[in-house]
Amino acid sequence: MRKPLSAFAVHAILGLYTLLALFPIVLVVMNSFKAKRAIFNTPLQPPGPSTFDPVGYTRVFDDSSLPLYYLNSITVTVGTIFFTLLFGAMAAWALTEYKFRFNTLLALFLSIGIMVPIRLGSVSIIQLVAELNLINTLTALILVYTAQNLPLAIFILSEFIAQIPKDLREAARCDGLSEYNIFFHIILPLIRPAMATVAVFTMIPVWNDLWFPLLLAPAGGKQTITLGVQQFLGQYITDWNAVLAALSTAIVPVLLLYVIFSRQLIRGLTSGAVK
């Protein structure tokens, strides 16, 4: 029989994983404060008196369009999270609570979206967005990203809703609560841990995506920060100082969102657990 790991071994393993996860981020931020020559000559050394150079941040903040790109990314990410959680929870509630014809078939159809990448339909999506006159709009990005993340959200939330005791819902109906009140005031608070998990899984791909912003919103001041950084990447010359500085500042909003949803996850686990 194997002996359980000691507390020191567990903390050592967790520390190693944390170090491996944070190393690329620390490397990018560290090199964003260095001169271009030092980035290539001594990439693993922290900036010193002879290598420190904030020229990348100067170029980033001097560009008046980049703050708009940050705002676009935040709008698209937050909007996608909101509609994914709302529609995902409503669909999961309907599929789990109400039994109707083709219930299983509809759940299976929605699950296919987890296995089939939405990018395979990029041409059809562009045609549809163009017909709706939504090219170069943030609305198009929010709609596409919501559709992309709904299958996984419905799958996760359905599993959590199925674990809620049926007696709790029946007691609420006996007290005269409507289905809307049951859903918004009883079900949603109880599946808060699942919703926080879905939000974390949703925001990272949306924030870092380059494909759909390049196809659906490449101009008109609707670019996201991931697409906006591409202006510093040229065919022959790349402004690495500006690229690293832009990427370093782009970490901050998504990190704040992660902290917010992590707190919600902890609150849900401690105060909203099903008994």
Sequence and secondary structure as in RCSB ss.txt:
>XXXX:A:sequence
MRKPLSAFAVHAILGLYTLLALFPIVLVVMNSFKAKRAIFNTPLQPPGPSTFDPVGYTRVFDDSSLPLYYLNSIT
VTVGTIFFTLLFGAMAAWALTEYKFRFNTLLALFLSIGIMVPIRLGSVSIIQLVAELNLINTLTALILVYTAQNL
PLAIFILSEFIAQIPKDLREAARCDGLSEYNIFFHIILPLIRPAMATVAVFTMIPVWNDLWFPLLLAPAGGKQTI
TLGVQQFLGQYITDWNAVLAALSTAIVPVLLLYVIFSRQLIRGLTSGAVK
>XXXX:A:secstr
      HHHHHHHHHHHHHHHHHHHHHHHHHTTB HHHHHH TTS   TTTB THHHHHHHH TTHHHHHHHHHH
HHHHHHHHHHHHHHHHHHHHHH   TTHHHHHHHHHHHHHS GGGGHHHHHHHHHHTT TT HHHHHHHHHHHHH
HHHHHHHHHHHHTS HHHHHHHHHTT  HHHHIIIIIHHHTHHHHHHHHHHHHHHHHH  HHHHHH SSTT   H
HHHGGGGB SS B HHHHHHHHHHHHHHHHHHHHHHHHHHHHHHHHS   
